[in-house]
Amino acid sequence: MDIPAGAERAWRDGRIGLATLSATDLRYGWFAYRIDFKVGGHAFLSAAREPLVDIMFTLAHTLQSLRANGSAEIDFTESSYVIQLELTGNQVTFTSSHRAPAEPPQCAVEEYVAAVRAFVATGVAWLVENRPTIAENPALHELRALVSDPAGGGTG
């Protein structure tokens, strides 16, 4: 689903432009698809129906939080599901609020960073390919900046 319910008429009438929608608008309701996100063999999202831009921003912000605080959270606003990320040395440990395994999954920091960057790059490329006018939207530039590599690798 590209267009949220209730926006179809405005979309058809040309009153909504993808180049000018705010990041907030794009995050909630637009481009809701079945999404898979896997890191280190562990599926964090498997065929979850989520707004793509929101998931990309959420994952991108985890890189910033891991770099700044050594921890981060993936919070799904539509439910009570939360994934806590904790940096320990060069490993990221993932603790889930639902169906948490006895041994929380871990992966190398570099593996997580690479997976998030690849997910965002693929998502942005897909959006631009399918809706070219979105390429001009400042939210996509913000996403790219969030996952850029300011320190040359890792989380900083």
C-alpha positions, -999 to +999 in steps of 0.1 A: +000+000+000+016+033-011-010+057-001-027+057+034-064+054+037-080+088+036-054+104+013-065+088-020-087+116-031-061+143-023-035+121-041-057+118-072-064+155-072-027+163-071-029+180-037-003+157-022+033+157-036+058+131-025+086+157-028+071+179-002+055+155+024+071+158+058+092+130+072+065+125+098+038+121+072+060+096+052+067+077+084+031+070+094+009+054+068+027+058+036+044+028+018+032+001+042+046-032+030+056-067+042+091-061+054+120-085+063+150-074+082+176-099+092+210-096+109+234-123+118+208-150+108+182-136+132+150-122+117+139-091+135+111-084+110+097-113+090+069-104+067+059-076+091+035-051+076+051-018+085+055+016+070+089+014+051+100+049+058+093+046+095+113+013+098+142+029+079+142+060+102+139+038+133+169+016+122+189+046+112+184+062+146+196+030+163+230+036+147+231+071+162+220+058+196+245+030+197+273+054+188+262+080+214+249+059+243+259+023+237+223+012+236+192+017+214+156+007+210+135-004+181+100+005+192+069-005+172+043+022+178+015+000+166+021-026+193+040-031+225+068-049+208+103-035+216+137-047+207+165-034+230+200-032+215+230-031+238+266-026+228+292-048+246+326-045+231+323-052+194+290-070+198+254-059+197+230-079+219+193-079+210+167-084+237+130-087+226+100-079+247+081-108+231+091-144+227+126-136+238+150-166+235+169-178+266+201-167+249+196-132+233+209-130+197+242-112+191+262-100+161+292-080+154+287-042+155+300-040+119+275-066+108+246-047+123+257-013+109+262-029+074+227-045+076+210-012+086+229+008+059+220-018+032+184-019+043+181+019+041+199+021+008+178-006-007+146+009+007+154+044-006+164+031-040+132+011-043+111+042-034+129+064-059+126+038-086+089+033-081+080+069-072+107+091-088+093+124-074+101+112-038+138+116-047+135+153-040+120+148-006+143+161+023+134+131+044+154+108+021+184+131+024+180+130+062+178+091+060+210+090+040+228+114+065+217+092+094+233+061+080+264+079+066+298+068+079+312+099+097+341+080+114+351+056+087+334+025+102+315+009+130+295+031+153+321+057+157 
